[in-house]
Amino acid sequence: MSKNNKVLVVDDEPDILELLQYNLEKEGYEVRTAPSGMKGIEVAKEFLPQLILLDIMMPKMDGVETCRRIKEITKLKDVFIIFLTARSEEYSEVAAFDAGADDYLTKPIKPRALMSRVSAFFRRDSKNKIEHESVKIGRLIIDRSSYVVKKNDEEIVLPKKEFELLYFLTQHPNTVFSRDDLLKKIWGTDVFVVPRTVDVHIRKVREKIGEDYIKTVKGIGYKFENID
């Protein structure tokens, strides 16, 4: 495992930080830890991890707010965030994914399951960096090499998952994909995310490129239409 694979763990429980840091470092990852959301943001800015393990229930600033603030930082907008949540917690999955989360794990954390999830992310991230292609559809230009979308020559900022979702749909115009199809294609089978995650990301993409490109096919899923 390359030392370039950097993971930040943010949790207010010292035992959790110690357990996760030990297991991650044993697998060869470069690891930093933070005991609070505010400290996590500070460390993330300096450390620039590819992956953050983020506890939801923390004092002063919870994981959802921490996630939202991290995603607002330009250099960290594409960081992959896995939420850590206790089974007894009642929180909105929509709010979590809306804030920018990509996945979540339930406590108590099982080290083997965690390592599998982390390893799957880095494999998939490495594979995604291989493909580079630019696509022009009507007024939209989608450049996979730079992860830039332009509409009428105006640059539109999309986080990584939103970009990949849009890019995939544009590669298959007028083809209807179910939420499960899109979860497998964009998030992969190793990541546990719920179907409503797709709805959240579709909504965000529509807000940025316009409502008319991605159509909802009631009871089935979504498709991309070239409206220009």
C-alpha atoms as a printed R data frame, in Angstrom:
    type eleno elety resid chain resno       x      y       z
1   ATOM     1    CA   MET     A     1   0.000  0.000   0.000
2   ATOM     2    CA   SER     A     2   1.417  3.385  -0.998
3   ATOM     3    CA   LYS     A     3   2.106  5.981   1.658
4   ATOM     4    CA   ASN     A     4   0.475  8.424  -0.744
5   ATOM     5    CA   ASN     A     5  -2.891  6.985   0.308
6   ATOM     6    CA   LYS     A     6  -3.842  9.376   3.096
7   ATOM     7    CA   VAL     A     7  -6.692  8.909   5.574
8   ATOM     8    CA   LEU     A     8  -7.987 11.349   8.192
9   ATOM     9    CA   VAL     A     9 -10.012 10.014  11.143
10  ATOM    10    CA   VAL     A    10 -12.246 12.466  13.034
11  ATOM    11    CA   ASP     A    11 -13.917 11.226  16.229
12  ATOM    12    CA   ASP     A    12 -14.316 12.558  19.777
13  ATOM    13    CA   GLU     A    13 -13.674  9.127  21.317
14  ATOM    14    CA   PRO     A    14  -9.913  8.530  21.930
15  ATOM    15    CA   ASP     A    15 -10.358  4.733  21.881
16  ATOM    16    CA   ILE     A    16 -11.927  4.891  18.415
17  ATOM    17    CA   LEU     A    17  -9.146  7.131  17.099
18  ATOM    18    CA   GLU     A    18  -6.498  4.777  18.466
19  ATOM    19    CA   LEU     A    19  -8.207  1.650  17.096
20  ATOM    20    CA   LEU     A    20  -8.711  3.048  13.599
21  ATOM    21    CA   GLN     A    21  -5.266  4.623  13.384
22  ATOM    22    CA   TYR     A    22  -3.618  1.367  14.431
23  ATOM    23    CA   ASN     A    23  -5.488 -0.738  11.870
24  ATOM    24    CA   LEU     A    24  -5.056  1.746   9.037
25  ATOM    25    CA   GLU     A    25  -1.337  2.212   9.628
26  ATOM    26    CA   LYS     A    26  -0.905 -1.544   9.820
27  ATOM    27    CA   GLU     A    27  -2.238 -1.673   6.242
28  ATOM    28    CA   GLY     A    28   0.248  0.986   5.142
29  ATOM    29    CA   TYR     A    29  -1.955  4.084   5.017
30  ATOM    30    CA   GLU     A    30  -0.663  7.471   6.094
31  ATOM    31    CA   VAL     A    31  -3.010  8.507   8.915
32  ATOM    32    CA   ARG     A    32  -3.863 11.667  10.832
33  ATOM    33    CA   THR     A    33  -6.493 11.974  13.569
34  ATOM    34    CA   ALA     A    34  -8.593 14.779  15.026
35  ATOM    35    CA   PRO     A    35 -10.773 14.778  18.203
36  ATOM    36    CA   SER     A    36 -13.375 17.280  16.959
37  ATOM    37    CA   GLY     A    37 -15.031 18.638  13.864
38  ATOM    38    CA   MET     A    38 -13.238 21.988  14.028
39  ATOM    39    CA   LYS     A    39  -9.850 20.320  14.497
40  ATOM    40    CA   GLY     A    40 -10.718 17.902  11.702
41  ATOM    41    CA   ILE     A    41 -11.235 20.792   9.284
42  ATOM    42    CA   GLU     A    42  -7.931 22.326  10.353
43  ATOM    43    CA   VAL     A    43  -6.022 19.062   9.861
44  ATOM    44    CA   ALA     A    44  -7.771 18.317   6.546
45  ATOM    45    CA   LYS     A    45  -6.656 21.659   5.080
46  ATOM    46    CA   GLU     A    46  -3.022 20.867   5.841
47  ATOM    47    CA   PHE     A    47  -3.015 17.083   5.339
48  ATOM    48    CA   LEU     A    48  -5.226 16.953   2.185
49  ATOM    49    CA   PRO     A    49  -6.415 13.344   2.643
50  ATOM    50    CA   GLN     A    50  -8.133 11.379  -0.108
51  ATOM    51    CA   LEU     A    51 -10.424  9.730   2.462
52  ATOM    52    CA   ILE     A    52 -11.978 10.959   5.721
53  ATOM    53    CA   LEU     A    53 -13.624  8.745   8.343
54  ATOM    54    CA   LEU     A    54 -15.975 11.115  10.152
55  ATOM    55    CA   ASP     A    55 -18.020 10.523  13.292
56  ATOM    56    CA   ILE     A    56 -21.535 11.989  13.171
57  ATOM    57    CA   MET     A    57 -22.249 12.595  16.860
58  ATOM    58    CA   MET     A    58 -19.642 15.033  18.150
59  ATOM    59    CA   PRO     A    59 -20.033 17.982  20.549
60  ATOM    60    CA   LYS     A    60 -20.043 21.611  19.338
61  ATOM    61    CA   MET     A    61 -19.890 20.681  15.635
62  ATOM    62    CA   ASP     A    62 -21.441 17.407  14.464
63  ATOM    63    CA   GLY     A    63 -20.245 15.326  11.534
64  ATOM    64    CA   VAL     A    64 -22.848 16.635   9.091
65  ATOM    65    CA   GLU     A    65 -21.789 20.260   9.612
66  ATOM    66    CA   THR     A    66 -18.112 19.269   9.554
67  ATOM    67    CA   CYS     A    67 -18.652 17.435   6.277
68  ATOM    68    CA   ARG     A    68 -20.447 20.413   4.757
69  ATOM    69    CA   ARG     A    69 -17.628 22.801   5.691
70  ATOM    70    CA   ILE     A    70 -14.939 20.459   4.388
71  ATOM    71    CA   LYS     A    71 -16.706 20.146   1.036
72  ATOM    72    CA   GLU     A    72 -16.747 23.948   0.736
73  ATOM    73    CA   ILE     A    73 -12.933 23.970   0.681
74  ATOM    74    CA   THR     A    74 -11.796 23.915  -2.955
75  ATOM    75    CA   LYS     A    75  -8.890 21.525  -2.412
76  ATOM    76    CA   LEU     A    76 -11.144 19.099  -0.515
77  ATOM    77    CA   LYS     A    77 -14.320 19.190  -2.605
78  ATOM    78    CA   ASP     A    78 -13.571 15.717  -4.049
79  ATOM    79    CA   VAL     A    79 -12.450 14.047  -0.817
80  ATOM    80    CA   PHE     A    80 -14.303 10.792  -0.112
81  ATOM    81    CA   ILE     A    81 -16.111 10.879   3.247
82  ATOM    82    CA   ILE     A    82 -17.340  7.841   5.170
83  ATOM    83    CA   PHE     A    83 -19.576  8.625   8.148
84  ATOM    84    CA   LEU     A    84 -19.242  6.607  11.343
85  ATOM    85    CA   THR     A    85 -22.566  6.242  13.145
86  ATOM    86    CA   ALA     A    86 -23.839  4.437  16.258
87  ATOM    87    CA   ARG     A    87 -26.744  2.034  15.705
88  ATOM    88    CA   SER     A    88 -28.923  3.940  18.171
89  ATOM    89    CA   GLU     A    89 -28.579  7.242  16.350
90  ATOM    90    CA   GLU     A    90 -31.539  8.723  14.564
91  ATOM    91    CA   TYR     A    91 -30.331 11.006  11.831
92  ATOM    92    CA   SER     A    92 -31.400 11.869   8.323
93  ATOM    93    CA   GLU     A    93 -29.502  9.909   5.695
94  ATOM    94    CA   VAL     A    94 -30.602 12.516   3.187
95  ATOM    95    CA   ALA     A    95 -29.034 15.305   5.262
96  ATOM    96    CA   ALA     A    96 -25.819 13.309   5.568
97  ATOM    97    CA   PHE     A    97 -25.487 12.623   1.858
98  ATOM    98    CA   ASP     A    98 -26.698 16.117   1.042
99  ATOM    99    CA   ALA     A    99 -23.772 17.445   3.056
100 ATOM   100    CA   GLY     A   100 -21.415 15.484   0.801
101 ATOM   101    CA   ALA     A   101 -20.986 12.069   2.447
102 ATOM   102    CA   ASP     A   102 -20.263  9.106   0.177
103 ATOM   103    CA   ASP     A   103 -20.779  6.157   2.493
104 ATOM   104    CA   TYR     A   104 -21.312  5.248   6.133
105 ATOM   105    CA   LEU     A   105 -20.361  2.545   8.620
106 ATOM   106    CA   THR     A   106 -22.184  1.625  11.814
107 ATOM   107    CA   LYS     A   107 -20.512  1.367  15.204
108 ATOM   108    CA   PRO     A   108 -19.058 -0.651  16.796
109 ATOM   109    CA   ILE     A   109 -16.521 -0.579  13.975
110 ATOM   110    CA   LYS     A   110 -15.311 -3.952  12.743
111 ATOM   111    CA   PRO     A   111 -11.700 -3.427  11.617
112 ATOM   112    CA   ARG     A   112 -11.841 -6.062   8.876
113 ATOM   113    CA   ALA     A   113 -14.999 -4.572   7.338
114 ATOM   114    CA   LEU     A   114 -13.515 -1.087   7.575
115 ATOM   115    CA   MET     A   115 -10.260 -2.105   5.876
116 ATOM   116    CA   SER     A   116 -12.245 -3.752   3.097
117 ATOM   117    CA   ARG     A   117 -14.259 -0.570   2.546
118 ATOM   118    CA   VAL     A   118 -11.177  1.660   2.588
119 ATOM   119    CA   SER     A   119  -9.247 -0.630   0.245
120 ATOM   120    CA   ALA     A   120 -12.185 -0.735  -2.171
121 ATOM   121    CA   PHE     A   121 -12.243  3.062  -2.280
122 ATOM   122    CA   PHE     A   122  -8.567  3.393  -3.168
123 ATOM   123    CA   ARG     A   123  -8.817  0.673  -5.841
124 ATOM   124    CA   ARG     A   124 -11.787  2.401  -7.433
125 ATOM   125    CA   ASP     A   125 -10.201  5.849  -7.156
126 ATOM   126    CA   SER     A   126  -7.067  4.604  -8.899
127 ATOM   127    CA   LYS     A   127  -9.118  3.023 -11.687
128 ATOM   128    CA   ASN     A   128 -11.165  6.197 -12.219
129 ATOM   129    CA   LYS     A   129  -8.010  8.247 -12.826
130 ATOM   130    CA   ILE     A   130  -7.136  6.163 -15.885
131 ATOM   131    CA   GLU     A   131 -10.032  7.298 -18.099
132 ATOM   132    CA   HIS     A   132  -9.863 10.775 -19.645
133 ATOM   133    CA   GLU     A   133 -12.242 12.097 -22.254
134 ATOM   134    CA   SER     A   134 -14.008 15.303 -23.202
135 ATOM   135    CA   VAL     A   135 -17.653 15.297 -24.293
136 ATOM   136    CA   LYS     A   136 -19.673 18.070 -25.955
137 ATOM   137    CA   ILE     A   137 -23.436 17.827 -25.866
138 ATOM   138    CA   GLY     A   138 -25.288 20.896 -27.050
139 ATOM   139    CA   ARG     A   139 -24.328 23.770 -24.753
140 ATOM   140    CA   LEU     A   140 -22.557 21.455 -22.291
141 ATOM   141    CA   ILE     A   141 -18.860 20.593 -22.419
142 ATOM   142    CA   ILE     A   142 -17.774 17.888 -19.974
143 ATOM   143    CA   ASP     A   143 -14.014 17.421 -19.616
144 ATOM   144    CA   ARG     A   144 -13.186 14.260 -17.710
145 ATOM   145    CA   SER     A   145  -9.448 14.985 -17.647
146 ATOM   146    CA   SER     A   146  -9.931 18.152 -15.589
147 ATOM   147    CA   TYR     A   147 -13.339 17.344 -14.028
148 ATOM   148    CA   VAL     A   148 -14.689 20.599 -15.468
149 ATOM   149    CA   VAL     A   149 -18.191 21.229 -16.813
150 ATOM   150    CA   LYS     A   150 -18.979 24.271 -18.939
151 ATOM   151    CA   LYS     A   151 -22.329 25.594 -20.105
152 ATOM   152    CA   ASN     A   152 -22.321 28.487 -22.571
153 ATOM   153    CA   ASP     A   153 -18.583 28.874 -21.769
154 ATOM   154    CA   GLU     A   154 -19.394 29.366 -18.077
155 ATOM   155    CA   GLU     A   155 -17.585 26.949 -15.774
156 ATOM   156    CA   ILE     A   156 -19.765 24.906 -13.399
157 ATOM   157    CA   VAL     A   157 -18.221 23.361 -10.295
158 ATOM   158    CA   LEU     A   158 -19.343 19.795  -9.569
159 ATOM   159    CA   PRO     A   159 -17.968 17.580  -6.782
160 ATOM   160    CA   LYS     A   160 -16.520 14.278  -7.960
161 ATOM   161    CA   LYS     A   161 -19.590 12.061  -7.552
162 ATOM   162    CA   GLU     A   162 -21.918 14.603  -9.166
163 ATOM   163    CA   PHE     A   163 -19.486 14.921 -12.079
164 ATOM   164    CA   GLU     A   164 -19.218 11.152 -12.540
165 ATOM   165    CA   LEU     A   165 -22.988 10.776 -12.417
166 ATOM   166    CA   LEU     A   166 -23.491 13.449 -15.083
167 ATOM   167    CA   TYR     A   167 -20.663 12.082 -17.243
168 ATOM   168    CA   PHE     A   168 -22.058  8.553 -17.109
169 ATOM   169    CA   LEU     A   169 -25.573  9.661 -18.067
170 ATOM   170    CA   THR     A   170 -24.268 11.728 -20.989
171 ATOM   171    CA   GLN     A   171 -22.499  8.636 -22.308
172 ATOM   172    CA   HIS     A   172 -25.864  6.884 -22.576
173 ATOM   173    CA   PRO     A   173 -28.365  9.518 -23.778
174 ATOM   174    CA   ASN     A   174 -32.059  8.580 -23.716
175 ATOM   175    CA   THR     A   175 -31.267  5.393 -21.778
176 ATOM   176    CA   VAL     A   176 -33.197  4.947 -18.539
177 ATOM   177    CA   PHE     A   177 -31.214  3.818 -15.498
178 ATOM   178    CA   SER     A   178 -32.721  2.763 -12.198
179 ATOM   179    CA   ARG     A   179 -31.340  4.094  -8.932
180 ATOM   180    CA   ASP     A   180 -29.734  0.711  -8.261
181 ATOM   181    CA   ASP     A   181 -28.073  0.781 -11.700
182 ATOM   182    CA   LEU     A   182 -26.593  4.202 -10.993
183 ATOM   183    CA   LEU     A   183 -25.445  3.209  -7.512
184 ATOM   184    CA   LYS     A   184 -23.514  0.264  -8.954
185 ATOM   185    CA   LYS     A   185 -22.027  2.286 -11.823
186 ATOM   186    CA   ILE     A   186 -21.008  5.367  -9.847
187 ATOM   187    CA   TRP     A   187 -20.493  4.189  -6.264
188 ATOM   188    CA   GLY     A   188 -19.660  0.528  -6.954
189 ATOM   189    CA   THR     A   189 -20.791 -2.613  -5.170
190 ATOM   190    CA   ASP     A   190 -18.295 -2.304  -2.298
191 ATOM   191    CA   VAL     A   191 -19.839  0.883  -0.922
192 ATOM   192    CA   PHE     A   192 -23.034  0.861   1.113
193 ATOM   193    CA   VAL     A   193 -25.237  3.747   0.064
194 ATOM   194    CA   VAL     A   194 -29.005  3.939  -0.122
195 ATOM   195    CA   PRO     A   195 -30.998  4.626  -3.336
196 ATOM   196    CA   ARG     A   196 -32.059  8.081  -2.117
197 ATOM   197    CA   THR     A   197 -28.389  9.084  -2.423
198 ATOM   198    CA   VAL     A   198 -28.905  9.103  -6.191
199 ATOM   199    CA   ASP     A   199 -31.901 11.428  -5.821
200 ATOM   200    CA   VAL     A   200 -29.836 13.871  -3.768
201 ATOM   201    CA   HIS     A   201 -27.023 13.945  -6.331
202 ATOM   202    CA   ILE     A   202 -29.426 14.255  -9.286
203 ATOM   203    CA   ARG     A   203 -31.096 17.216  -7.583
204 ATOM   204    CA   LYS     A   204 -27.750 18.925  -7.057
205 ATOM   205    CA   VAL     A   205 -26.664 18.389 -10.670
206 ATOM   206    CA   ARG     A   206 -29.990 19.781 -11.919
207 ATOM   207    CA   GLU     A   207 -29.552 22.868  -9.761
208 ATOM   208    CA   LYS     A   208 -26.232 23.568 -11.477
209 ATOM   209    CA   ILE     A   209 -26.758 22.635 -15.137
210 ATOM   210    CA   GLY     A   210 -30.500 23.214 -15.415
211 ATOM   211    CA   GLU     A   211 -33.613 21.156 -14.765
212 ATOM   212    CA   ASP     A   212 -34.241 19.946 -18.316
213 ATOM   213    CA   TYR     A   213 -31.261 17.698 -19.097
214 ATOM   214    CA   ILE     A   214 -31.895 14.869 -16.652
215 ATOM   215    CA   LYS     A   215 -35.436 13.505 -16.828
216 ATOM   216    CA   THR     A   216 -37.210 11.495 -14.148
217 ATOM   217    CA   VAL     A   217 -38.935  8.402 -15.457
218 ATOM   218    CA   LYS     A   218 -41.588  7.784 -12.822
219 ATOM   219    CA   GLY     A   219 -41.287  4.474 -11.044
220 ATOM   220    CA   ILE     A   220 -38.063  3.570 -12.870
221 ATOM   221    CA   GLY     A   221 -35.219  6.081 -12.591
222 ATOM   222    CA   TYR     A   222 -33.476  8.734 -14.662
223 ATOM   223    CA   LYS     A   223 -32.239  9.444 -18.191
224 ATOM   224    CA   PHE     A   224 -30.241 12.171 -19.907
225 ATOM   225    CA   GLU     A   225 -31.726 14.071 -22.838
226 ATOM   226    CA   ASN     A   226 -29.934 16.435 -25.197
227 ATOM   227    CA   ILE     A   227 -32.371 19.337 -25.226
228 ATOM   228    CA   ASP     A   228 -30.290 21.686 -27.393
